[in-house]
């Protein structure tokens, strides 16, 4: 006589058990799919949905701000939280030590994490080497010393590597260097502060591209400047102070001044800073940084540059004839500049420039497709800089 505790299951109970097992299997499968999808969803959260941004926020991603002193103003922190800042530039007066500026940068990035913007701010400075260093430390050698070393690839690589390590430790992710100018006379505009590698285009090309590649392997974007070149500027020809015109033939520009650029572009230079000088050989009316002939035809066209472009200082004396900050910013954006450098150490300047861009976008003065292409280039760079370096930064897309 069978035990009542071991009775055979009824057909109904067997069906119920099967349904339970099927439910468990389905749940496990769904869980596995969710597990596999989780990294993809996390990656999506790391990128900003540009379609959700206001015009002011879109314009803000193209604006590099500056401020006076050692402490970021509360107004800047609030602008960052509001998603209206693309980056910040630091000068010597902003920095007392590497620890101090690292703490400041951490505050700025923390404010950005409270915004709708997922990508890190662009934190920029000029760390060329020698006399032009904002952050204490490497690179110690000036560009002139690298160029005169007789081993320009070796010392260019060393300078770029050490600059990348030093800046990354400080929290800086963009270096507005190297200078690719081919200077003409000892003591001229670039040479007097040892900011140029050489009077020989080939030397400047080799040293600059070595610096770019080495620094970017450390996760810090390099910026080649001042396109198409300030090597022919005399000692007193300073675009920060006044208009400068360089009367060079197009042949000279392309066989001397522009020679260093292709090697650095091929090395993957993520950013390029333009000159405010006028070069009549290609555009007799406008400074290079406001010229579609230079920024689009020559740079994007002939040289096939795909990285992010940035202006020199918007407040420069060379732009006196082009109105106030908002108009200058719009002219630069229309010429093909991705980032606008508001470096007067005034938060108000950045706000005025950003508002000018937003108004021009709304009115149609700036082409919407071109505007968004610039924003996407900037955001791609920022997304790439968010990754810990496991080799060279990806080449510009």
PEDA-V445447 format. One record per residue. N is the residue number from 0. RES is the residue in three letters. PSI is psi in whole degrees, -180 to 180 (none if undefined). OMEGA is omega as a letter, one per 40 degrees, with the letter a starting at -180 (none if undefined). Layout:
# PEDA-V445447
n=N res=RES psi=PSI omega=OMEGA
n=N res=RES psi=PSI omega=OMEGA
This chain:
# PEDA-V445447
n=0 res=UNK psi=120 omega=a
n=1 res=UNK psi=149 omega=i
n=2 res=UNK psi=140 omega=i
n=3 res=UNK psi=-18 omega=i
n=4 res=UNK psi=-8 omega=a
n=5 res=UNK psi=37 omega=i
n=6 res=UNK psi=148 omega=i
n=7 res=UNK psi=140 omega=a
n=8 res=UNK psi=146 omega=i
n=9 res=UNK psi=162 omega=i
n=10 res=UNK psi=-35 omega=a
n=11 res=UNK psi=-44 omega=a
n=12 res=UNK psi=-34 omega=i
n=13 res=UNK psi=-41 omega=i
n=14 res=UNK psi=-40 omega=i
n=15 res=UNK psi=-43 omega=i
n=16 res=UNK psi=-40 omega=i
n=17 res=UNK psi=-41 omega=i
n=18 res=UNK psi=-39 omega=i
n=19 res=UNK psi=-45 omega=i
n=20 res=UNK psi=-40 omega=i
n=21 res=UNK psi=-38 omega=i
n=22 res=UNK psi=-41 omega=i
n=23 res=UNK psi=-43 omega=i
n=24 res=UNK psi=-42 omega=i
n=25 res=UNK psi=-40 omega=i
n=26 res=UNK psi=-42 omega=i
n=27 res=UNK psi=-42 omega=i
n=28 res=UNK psi=-44 omega=i
n=29 res=UNK psi=-40 omega=i
n=30 res=UNK psi=-40 omega=i
n=31 res=UNK psi=-42 omega=i
n=32 res=UNK psi=-40 omega=i
n=33 res=UNK psi=-40 omega=i
n=34 res=UNK psi=-43 omega=i
n=35 res=UNK psi=-32 omega=a
n=36 res=UNK psi=-19 omega=a
n=37 res=UNK psi=-46 omega=i
n=38 res=UNK psi=-37 omega=i
n=39 res=UNK psi=-43 omega=i
n=40 res=UNK psi=-38 omega=i
n=41 res=UNK psi=-41 omega=i
n=42 res=UNK psi=-39 omega=i
n=43 res=UNK psi=-38 omega=a
n=44 res=UNK psi=-20 omega=i
n=45 res=UNK psi=-14 omega=a
n=46 res=UNK psi=139 omega=i
n=47 res=UNK psi=136 omega=i
n=48 res=UNK psi=101 omega=a
n=49 res=UNK psi=-25 omega=a
n=50 res=UNK psi=-17 omega=a
n=51 res=UNK psi=-7 omega=a
n=52 res=UNK psi=146 omega=i
n=53 res=UNK psi=169 omega=i
n=54 res=UNK psi=-40 omega=i
n=55 res=UNK psi=-37 omega=i
n=56 res=UNK psi=-40 omega=i
n=57 res=UNK psi=-45 omega=i
n=58 res=UNK psi=-36 omega=a
n=59 res=UNK psi=-30 omega=a
n=60 res=UNK psi=-12 omega=i
n=61 res=UNK psi=6 omega=a
n=62 res=UNK psi=127 omega=i
n=63 res=UNK psi=118 omega=a
n=64 res=UNK psi=166 omega=i
n=65 res=UNK psi=164 omega=i
n=66 res=UNK psi=163 omega=a
n=67 res=UNK psi=154 omega=i
n=68 res=UNK psi=-172 omega=a
n=69 res=UNK psi=-13 omega=a
n=70 res=UNK psi=127 omega=i
n=71 res=UNK psi=133 omega=a
n=72 res=UNK psi=146 omega=i
n=73 res=UNK psi=-34 omega=i
n=74 res=UNK psi=-39 omega=i
n=75 res=UNK psi=-44 omega=i
n=76 res=UNK psi=-39 omega=i
n=77 res=UNK psi=-39 omega=i
n=78 res=UNK psi=-39 omega=i
n=79 res=UNK psi=-45 omega=i
n=80 res=UNK psi=-30 omega=i
n=81 res=UNK psi=2 omega=i
n=82 res=UNK psi=33 omega=a
n=83 res=UNK psi=24 omega=a
n=84 res=UNK psi=129 omega=i
n=85 res=UNK psi=-29 omega=a
n=86 res=UNK psi=180 omega=a
n=87 res=UNK psi=143 omega=i
n=88 res=UNK psi=140 omega=i
n=89 res=UNK psi=138 omega=i
n=90 res=UNK psi=177 omega=a
n=91 res=UNK psi=-37 omega=a
n=92 res=UNK psi=-14 omega=i
n=93 res=UNK psi=-8 omega=a
n=94 res=UNK psi=124 omega=i
n=95 res=UNK psi=-25 omega=i
n=96 res=UNK psi=166 omega=i
n=97 res=UNK psi=-39 omega=i
n=98 res=UNK psi=-41 omega=a
n=99 res=UNK psi=-47 omega=a
n=100 res=UNK psi=-30 omega=i
n=101 res=UNK psi=-41 omega=i
n=102 res=UNK psi=-41 omega=i
n=103 res=UNK psi=-47 omega=a
n=104 res=UNK psi=-39 omega=i
n=105 res=UNK psi=-40 omega=i
n=106 res=UNK psi=-43 omega=a
n=107 res=UNK psi=-45 omega=a
n=108 res=UNK psi=-33 omega=i
n=109 res=UNK psi=-40 omega=i
n=110 res=UNK psi=-39 omega=i
n=111 res=UNK psi=-36 omega=i
n=112 res=UNK psi=-17 omega=i
n=113 res=UNK psi=-1 omega=a
n=114 res=UNK psi=-177 omega=i
n=115 res=UNK psi=-6 omega=a
n=116 res=UNK psi=124 omega=a
n=117 res=UNK psi=-33 omega=a
n=118 res=UNK psi=147 omega=a
n=119 res=UNK psi=155 omega=i
n=120 res=UNK psi=151 omega=i
n=121 res=UNK psi=117 omega=a
n=122 res=UNK psi=111 omega=a
n=123 res=UNK psi=155 omega=i
n=124 res=UNK psi=172 omega=i
n=125 res=UNK psi=107 omega=a
n=126 res=UNK psi=69 omega=a
n=127 res=UNK psi=-30 omega=a
n=128 res=UNK psi=161 omega=i
n=129 res=UNK psi=-124 omega=a
n=130 res=UNK psi=-21 omega=a
n=131 res=UNK psi=87 omega=i
n=132 res=UNK psi=124 omega=i
n=133 res=UNK psi=-40 omega=i
n=134 res=UNK psi=131 omega=i
n=135 res=UNK psi=137 omega=i
n=136 res=UNK psi=-160 omega=a
n=137 res=UNK psi=155 omega=e
n=138 res=UNK psi=137 omega=a
n=139 res=UNK psi=-43 omega=a
n=140 res=UNK psi=139 omega=i
n=141 res=UNK psi=168 omega=i
n=142 res=UNK psi=-37 omega=i
n=143 res=UNK psi=-40 omega=i
n=144 res=UNK psi=-38 omega=i
n=145 res=UNK psi=-46 omega=a
n=146 res=UNK psi=-29 omega=a
n=147 res=UNK psi=1 omega=a
n=148 res=UNK psi=-23 omega=a
n=149 res=UNK psi=-7 omega=i
n=150 res=UNK psi=63 omega=a
n=151 res=UNK psi=-35 omega=i
n=152 res=UNK psi=-43 omega=i
n=153 res=UNK psi=-52 omega=a
n=154 res=UNK psi=-28 omega=i
n=155 res=UNK psi=-41 omega=i
n=156 res=UNK psi=-44 omega=i
n=157 res=UNK psi=-44 omega=a
n=158 res=UNK psi=-44 omega=i
n=159 res=UNK psi=-41 omega=i
n=160 res=UNK psi=-49 omega=a
n=161 res=UNK psi=-36 omega=i
n=162 res=UNK psi=-44 omega=a
n=163 res=UNK psi=-44 omega=i
n=164 res=UNK psi=-48 omega=a
n=165 res=UNK psi=-47 omega=a
n=166 res=UNK psi=-40 omega=i
n=167 res=UNK psi=-38 omega=i
n=168 res=UNK psi=-33 omega=a
n=169 res=UNK psi=-10 omega=a
n=170 res=UNK psi=3 omega=i
n=171 res=UNK psi=131 omega=a
n=172 res=UNK psi=-1 omega=i
n=173 res=UNK psi=129 omega=i
n=174 res=UNK psi=125 omega=i
n=175 res=UNK psi=64 omega=a
n=176 res=UNK psi=154 omega=e
n=177 res=UNK psi=164 omega=i
n=178 res=UNK psi=129 omega=a
n=179 res=UNK psi=13 omega=a
n=180 res=UNK psi=138 omega=i
n=181 res=UNK psi=100 omega=a
n=182 res=UNK psi=158 omega=a
n=183 res=UNK psi=-40 omega=a
n=184 res=UNK psi=142 omega=i
n=185 res=UNK psi=135 omega=i
n=186 res=UNK psi=6 omega=i
n=187 res=UNK psi=-171 omega=a
n=188 res=UNK psi=-46 omega=a
n=189 res=UNK psi=-40 omega=a
n=190 res=UNK psi=-29 omega=a
n=191 res=UNK psi=-24 omega=i
n=192 res=UNK psi=18 omega=i
n=193 res=UNK psi=39 omega=a
n=194 res=UNK psi=0 omega=a
n=195 res=UNK psi=145 omega=a
n=196 res=UNK psi=-42 omega=a
n=197 res=UNK psi=166 omega=i
n=198 res=UNK psi=-5 omega=a
n=199 res=UNK psi=121 omega=a
n=200 res=UNK psi=-37 omega=a
n=201 res=UNK psi=-37 omega=i
n=202 res=UNK psi=-46 omega=i
n=203 res=UNK psi=-38 omega=i
n=204 res=UNK psi=-49 omega=a
n=205 res=UNK psi=-45 omega=a
n=206 res=UNK psi=-45 omega=a
n=207 res=UNK psi=-45 omega=a
n=208 res=UNK psi=-34 omega=i
n=209 res=UNK psi=-42 omega=i
n=210 res=UNK psi=-48 omega=a
n=211 res=UNK psi=-53 omega=a
n=212 res=UNK psi=-44 omega=a
n=213 res=UNK psi=-45 omega=a
n=214 res=UNK psi=-42 omega=a
n=215 res=UNK psi=-23 omega=i
n=216 res=UNK psi=-22 omega=i
n=217 res=UNK psi=6 omega=i
n=218 res=UNK psi=15 omega=i
n=219 res=UNK psi=124 omega=a
n=220 res=UNK psi=137 omega=i
n=221 res=UNK psi=154 omega=i
n=222 res=UNK psi=114 omega=i
n=223 res=UNK psi=136 omega=a
n=224 res=UNK psi=165 omega=e
n=225 res=UNK psi=102 omega=a
n=226 res=UNK psi=133 omega=e
n=227 res=UNK psi=10 omega=i
n=228 res=UNK psi=137 omega=i
n=229 res=UNK psi=17 omega=a
n=230 res=UNK psi=-26 omega=a
n=231 res=UNK psi=-1 omega=a
n=232 res=UNK psi=134 omega=i
n=233 res=UNK psi=173 omega=a
n=234 res=UNK psi=-33 omega=a
n=235 res=UNK psi=11 omega=i
n=236 res=UNK psi=89 omega=a
n=237 res=UNK psi=113 omega=a
n=238 res=UNK psi=-20 omega=i
n=239 res=UNK psi=-26 omega=a
n=240 res=UNK psi=-42 omega=a
n=241 res=UNK psi=168 omega=i
n=242 res=UNK psi=143 omega=i
n=243 res=UNK psi=131 omega=i
n=244 res=UNK psi=129 omega=i
n=245 res=UNK psi=108 omega=a
n=246 res=UNK psi=80 omega=i
n=247 res=UNK psi=144 omega=i
n=248 res=UNK psi=157 omega=i
n=249 res=UNK psi=-34 omega=i
n=250 res=UNK psi=-44 omega=i
n=251 res=UNK psi=-44 omega=i
n=252 res=UNK psi=-42 omega=a
n=253 res=UNK psi=-20 omega=a
n=254 res=UNK psi=-4 omega=i
n=255 res=UNK psi=-70 omega=a
n=256 res=UNK psi=-36 omega=a
n=257 res=UNK psi=-8 omega=a
n=258 res=UNK psi=-40 omega=a
n=259 res=UNK psi=-17 omega=a
n=260 res=UNK psi=-45 omega=a
n=261 res=UNK psi=-39 omega=a
n=262 res=UNK psi=-42 omega=i
n=263 res=UNK psi=-34 omega=i
n=264 res=UNK psi=-44 omega=i
n=265 res=UNK psi=-26 omega=i
n=266 res=UNK psi=-4 omega=i
n=267 res=UNK psi=22 omega=a
n=268 res=UNK psi=121 omega=a
n=269 res=UNK psi=-21 omega=a
n=270 res=UNK psi=157 omega=i
n=271 res=UNK psi=131 omega=i
n=272 res=UNK psi=133 omega=a
n=273 res=UNK psi=163 omega=i
n=274 res=UNK psi=151 omega=i
n=275 res=UNK psi=4 omega=i
n=276 res=UNK psi=156 omega=i
n=277 res=UNK psi=135 omega=i
n=278 res=UNK psi=92 omega=a
n=279 res=UNK psi=-21 omega=a
n=280 res=UNK psi=-30 omega=i
n=281 res=UNK psi=-35 omega=i
n=282 res=UNK psi=104 omega=a
n=283 res=UNK psi=-7 omega=a
n=284 res=UNK psi=-40 omega=a
n=285 res=UNK psi=150 omega=i
n=286 res=UNK psi=153 omega=a
n=287 res=UNK psi=-41 omega=a
n=288 res=UNK psi=-11 omega=i
n=289 res=UNK psi=10 omega=a
n=290 res=UNK psi=122 omega=i
n=291 res=UNK psi=-31 omega=i
n=292 res=UNK psi=-39 omega=i
n=293 res=UNK psi=-49 omega=a
n=294 res=UNK psi=-30 omega=a
n=295 res=UNK psi=-56 omega=a
n=296 res=UNK psi=-51 omega=a
n=297 res=UNK psi=-49 omega=a
n=298 res=UNK psi=-58 omega=a
n=299 res=UNK psi=-33 omega=a
n=300 res=UNK psi=-77 omega=a
n=301 res=UNK psi=-42 omega=a
n=302 res=UNK psi=-9 omega=i
n=303 res=UNK psi=40 omega=i
n=304 res=UNK psi=134 omega=a
n=305 res=UNK psi=5 omega=a
n=306 res=UNK psi=-166 omega=a
n=307 res=UNK psi=134 omega=i
n=308 res=UNK psi=148 omega=i
n=309 res=UNK psi=143 omega=i
n=310 res=UNK psi=164 omega=i
n=311 res=UNK psi=-175 omega=a
n=312 res=UNK psi=124 omega=a
n=313 res=UNK psi=-29 omega=a
n=314 res=UNK psi=6 omega=a
n=315 res=UNK psi=143 omega=i
n=316 res=UNK psi=-25 omega=i
n=317 res=UNK psi=-19 omega=a
n=318 res=UNK psi=17 omega=a
n=319 res=UNK psi=-33 omega=a
n=320 res=UNK psi=-2 omega=a
n=321 res=UNK psi=24 omega=i
n=322 res=UNK psi=-161 omega=a
n=323 res=UNK psi=179 omega=a
n=324 res=UNK psi=-50 omega=a
n=325 res=UNK psi=-42 omega=a
n=326 res=UNK psi=-41 omega=i
n=327 res=UNK psi=-43 omega=a
n=328 res=UNK psi=-43 omega=a
n=329 res=UNK psi=-42 omega=i
n=330 res=UNK psi=-42 omega=i
n=331 res=UNK psi=-45 omega=i
n=332 res=UNK psi=-41 omega=i
n=333 res=UNK psi=-32 omega=i
n=334 res=UNK psi=-20 omega=i
n=335 res=UNK psi=11 omega=i
n=336 res=UNK psi=135 omega=i
n=337 res=UNK psi=-43 omega=a
n=338 res=UNK psi=144 omega=i
n=339 res=UNK psi=127 omega=a
n=340 res=UNK psi=102 omega=i
n=341 res=UNK psi=89 omega=a
n=342 res=UNK psi=27 omega=a
n=343 res=UNK psi=4 omega=a
n=344 res=UNK psi=36 omega=i
n=345 res=UNK psi=124 omega=i
n=346 res=UNK psi=-35 omega=a
n=347 res=UNK psi=-36 omega=i
n=348 res=UNK psi=-45 omega=i
n=349 res=UNK psi=-40 omega=i
n=350 res=UNK psi=-46 omega=i
n=351 res=UNK psi=-43 omega=i
n=352 res=UNK psi=-44 omega=i
n=353 res=UNK psi=-44 omega=i
n=354 res=UNK psi=-37 omega=i
n=355 res=UNK psi=-42 omega=i
n=356 res=UNK psi=-44 omega=a
n=357 res=UNK psi=-42 omega=i
n=358 res=UNK psi=-41 omega=a
n=359 res=UNK psi=-33 omega=i
n=360 res=UNK psi=-43 omega=a
n=361 res=UNK psi=-41 omega=a
n=362 res=UNK psi=-15 omega=a
n=363 res=UNK psi=0 omega=i
n=364 res=UNK psi=-35 omega=i
n=365 res=UNK psi=133 omega=i
n=366 res=UNK psi=127 omega=a
n=367 res=UNK psi=-42 omega=a
n=368 res=UNK psi=-43 omega=i
n=369 res=UNK psi=-38 omega=i
n=370 res=UNK psi=-48 omega=a
n=371 res=UNK psi=-32 omega=i
n=372 res=UNK psi=-40 omega=i
n=373 res=UNK psi=-45 omega=i
n=374 res=UNK psi=-43 omega=a
n=375 res=UNK psi=-38 omega=i
n=376 res=UNK psi=-44 omega=i
n=377 res=UNK psi=-45 omega=a
n=378 res=UNK psi=-32 omega=i
n=379 res=UNK psi=-43 omega=i
n=380 res=UNK psi=-46 omega=a
n=381 res=UNK psi=-38 omega=i
n=382 res=UNK psi=-41 omega=i
n=383 res=UNK psi=-38 omega=a
n=384 res=UNK psi=-19 omega=i
n=385 res=UNK psi=-19 omega=a
n=386 res=UNK psi=141 omega=i
n=387 res=UNK psi=138 omega=a
n=388 res=UNK psi=127 omega=i
n=389 res=UNK psi=28 omega=a
n=390 res=UNK psi=-165 omega=a
n=391 res=UNK psi=151 omega=i
n=392 res=UNK psi=144 omega=i
n=393 res=UNK psi=148 omega=i
n=394 res=UNK psi=152 omega=i
n=395 res=UNK psi=142 omega=a
n=396 res=UNK psi=none omega=none
